[in-house]
Amino acid sequence: MQIPRIDPKNVLGLADKIIGLGKEIIGTLTRQDRLSKAGQVQQDKGTERIKAIKAQVEADAHETKAAAAGRAQKSAQNTKEAVNS
């Protein structure tokens, strides 16, 4: 069984969310609005990165499905031509 490789770029979204939450909490506890806002912004950045990764995964899945359909179509065409020969 092979362990899947994790692209470090994919982890950045989660890291941004965790670090941003930490900043927001510390900023709120110490009444530093600037730090709290920076934490919120970093969390939003992480959310957008995660959304982009999900979209890329879906696009890759559609591309794979389309390629498989293309191969099936070509195979069917080859079979049809062989039968008609």
Rosetta blueprint (number, residue, H / E / L):
1 M L
2 Q L
3 I L
4 P L
5 R L
6 I L
7 D L
8 P H
9 K H
10 N H
11 V H
12 L H
13 G H
14 L H
15 A H
16 D H
17 K H
18 I H
19 I H
20 G H
21 L H
22 G H
23 K H
24 E H
25 I H
26 I H
27 G H
28 T H
29 L H
30 T L
31 R L
32 Q L
33 D H
34 R H
35 L H
36 S H
37 K H
38 A H
39 G H
40 Q H
41 V H
42 Q H
43 Q H
44 D H
45 K H
46 G H
47 T H
48 E H
49 R H
50 I H
51 K H
52 A H
53 I H
54 K H
55 A H
56 Q H
57 V H
58 E H
59 A H
60 D H
61 A H
62 H H
63 E H
64 T H
65 K H
66 A H
67 A H
68 A H
69 A H
70 G H
71 R H
72 A H
73 Q H
74 K H
75 S H
76 A H
77 Q H
78 N H
79 T H
80 K H
81 E H
82 A H
83 V H
84 N H
85 S L
